[in-house]
Amino acid sequence: MNDFLLPYIPIAVLAGIALFFAVLLPVLSLSLGPRRPTARKLSPYESGMAPIGEAQRRLPVKFYLVAVLFILFDIEIIFLLPWAVTFRALGLFGLVEVLVFVTILVVGYIWIWKKGALEWE
């Protein structure tokens, strides 16, 4: 075998073991598990209530917009952590740069607030 591929053997073995168990466990569960379906077991359960309407409802776009904005601002705030760790080493330049960054964040936050993206109806 080529010496170039030797470091990848443990990864291939691990992938093979994972694939083996990923196939074996569902097959064992289906073949050895009890099968006694009844009308009650096959009916949908909705917190003790009979289900009403479609299961696949369309969510409003507003929900996705708020979720994306949350992720966006969450990730941008995470960028402040490396700055906080190296604050003393960066000096005045680092302070000015983070003030510009935070100013852009605040302007963006005010803009989406004025657009009504954070209003939940």
C-alpha positions in Angstrom: 0.0 0.0 0.0 1.1 3.5 -0.7 2.7 5.3 2.3 0.7 8.4 1.4 -2.6 6.6 2.3 -1.5 5.0 5.6 -2.7 7.9 7.8 -6.2 7.6 6.3 -6.6 3.9 7.4 -8.0 4.7 10.9 -10.5 7.1 9.3 -11.6 4.5 6.8 -12.0 1.9 9.6 -14.0 4.4 11.7 -16.3 5.2 8.8 -16.8 1.5 8.1 -17.7 0.8 11.7 -20.1 3.8 11.7 -21.7 2.6 8.5 -22.0 -0.9 9.8 -23.9 0.2 12.9 -26.0 2.7 11.0 -27.3 -0.1 8.8 -27.3 -2.9 11.4 -29.3 -1.2 14.2 -32.4 -0.1 12.1 -32.4 -3.6 10.4 -32.3 -5.3 13.8 -35.0 -3.0 15.2 -37.3 -3.7 12.3 -36.7 -7.4 12.3 -36.7 -8.1 16.0 -39.1 -5.5 17.3 -42.7 -6.2 18.2 -45.3 -5.7 15.5 -48.8 -5.3 16.8 -50.3 -2.3 15.0 -53.7 -1.2 16.1 -55.9 1.6 14.9 -55.1 3.5 18.1 -51.4 3.1 17.7 -51.4 4.1 14.1 -53.5 7.3 14.8 -51.6 10.6 15.2 -51.2 11.9 18.7 -51.5 15.6 19.3 -51.3 16.3 23.1 -54.4 14.2 23.7 -56.4 16.2 21.2 -57.7 15.0 17.8 -55.6 16.7 15.1 -57.3 19.5 13.3 -56.2 20.7 9.8 -53.1 20.0 7.9 -49.9 18.9 9.5 -47.8 20.9 7.1 -48.7 24.5 7.7 -46.9 27.3 5.9 -45.0 29.6 8.3 -45.0 33.3 7.6 -41.9 34.8 6.1 -41.7 37.1 9.2 -40.6 34.1 11.2 -37.7 33.3 8.9 -36.7 37.0 8.8 -36.5 37.2 12.6 -34.5 33.9 12.8 -32.0 35.1 10.2 -31.6 38.5 11.9 -31.1 36.7 15.2 -28.4 34.5 13.8 -26.8 37.5 12.0 -26.5 39.7 15.1 -25.5 36.7 17.2 -22.6 35.9 15.0 -21.5 39.5 14.8 -21.5 39.8 18.5 -19.4 36.7 18.7 -16.7 38.6 16.7 -16.3 40.8 19.8 -14.8 37.9 21.8 -11.4 37.9 20.0 -11.2 41.7 20.3 -11.9 41.4 24.1 -9.1 38.9 24.5 -6.5 41.0 22.7 -7.8 44.4 23.8 -4.6 45.6 25.5 -2.4 44.4 22.7 -4.4 46.3 20.0 -4.3 49.6 21.8 -6.1 52.7 20.4 -6.3 51.2 16.9 -8.2 48.2 18.2 -10.6 50.5 20.2 -11.3 52.6 17.1 -11.9 49.6 15.0 -14.3 48.0 17.4 -16.2 51.3 17.8 -16.6 51.3 14.0 -17.8 47.7 14.1 -20.3 48.4 16.9 -21.5 51.6 15.2 -22.3 49.5 12.1 -24.1 47.0 14.3 -26.2 49.7 16.0 -27.1 51.4 12.7 -28.2 48.0 11.2 -30.2 47.3 14.3 -31.9 50.7 14.2 -32.6 50.2 10.5 -34.3 46.8 10.9 -36.2 48.2 13.9 -37.5 51.1 11.8 -38.4 48.7 9.0 -40.6 46.7 11.4 -38.7 43.5 11.0 -38.7 42.9 14.8 -42.5 43.4 15.2 -44.2 40.2 15.9 -47.8 40.1 14.9 
